[in-house]
Amino acid sequence: MTEHGTPHPFAAVATTGGLDLDVPEYQAGFDRDHALCAEPMWKLERAQVFYEPDVASWRAMMDGDWPGSLDLVTRMAEPLADFFRSRVPVWRVRVVEFPITPYLQWEMHVLAQRARAGSPCRVVSAARVAALEPLPELVIFSASLMYEVLYDRYGGGRGGRRITDPLVVGPCLRAVRELFAEGEDVLDFHEREIVPLPPPVVTDEMRAALPAYAHRTEEFRV
C-alpha cells in the first residue's frame, strides 16, 4: 500500500487540520453530505467495541436477550432496503480481531443484513492492518471530504472532525478501496465465523457504561 519507508496515508489523519464537531453537529453534517453524495460512501471501521443505544437490537443483546436481538436485526431488512433505495450505498471495510467480541458478534449480523440490502462490506484481519496502526475510524464521501469519527473510552460516539484537504483525503480513499478489494465478503465471513457462535456473554462491566447512553433516540444511522 505504501513504498518502503513512506508513511501510510492514514498516518496524516491525526495531524491534519479539520473542523471539530460535537455529536449533533457531526450527525447533521453527515446527513447533509450523505443526502448530497452521488458516489458510494466509504467507511473504515477498526474498533472492536462500540456502544449503540439507539439500536434496539443492540440493547437487547446488552440485556442478555440474544434471540430477541437477532429477531430485531431481521426486522431491519425492510427499513434498510427502503433506505438504500434513495441513498447511495455505504461500502465498508470492517477490521476483525479474534476472539470475536460480543459487540462484533452482534454487529456482523447487522452488517450481513446491510449487505443484503445493498450496502457492501468486506472483512480484513487485524494482522493485515498491523503496519497501518493506529487506524482512524473514517467516513469518506469523496476524494476531498471525509470525517474522522471520534469515540469515548467506552466506544460511544463523541462527534467527529470534518476534513477537506484532498492531499489527506484522497490517499485515504485509495487505501480504503485497496483494503476493500483485498477483503472477504461479509456474508461469507458471517456464515463461517459468526453464525456458529454461541450467544455472546455480556458482563456487568460492559453494562456499567449504559447509563451514560440513556438517550435512546431510535434514530437510524448508517
Summary of the structure (lengths in Angstrom):
residues: 222
radius of gyration: 17.0
end to end distance: 27.5
largest distance: 49.8
contacts: 635
relative contact order: 0.22
helix: 45%
strand: 18%
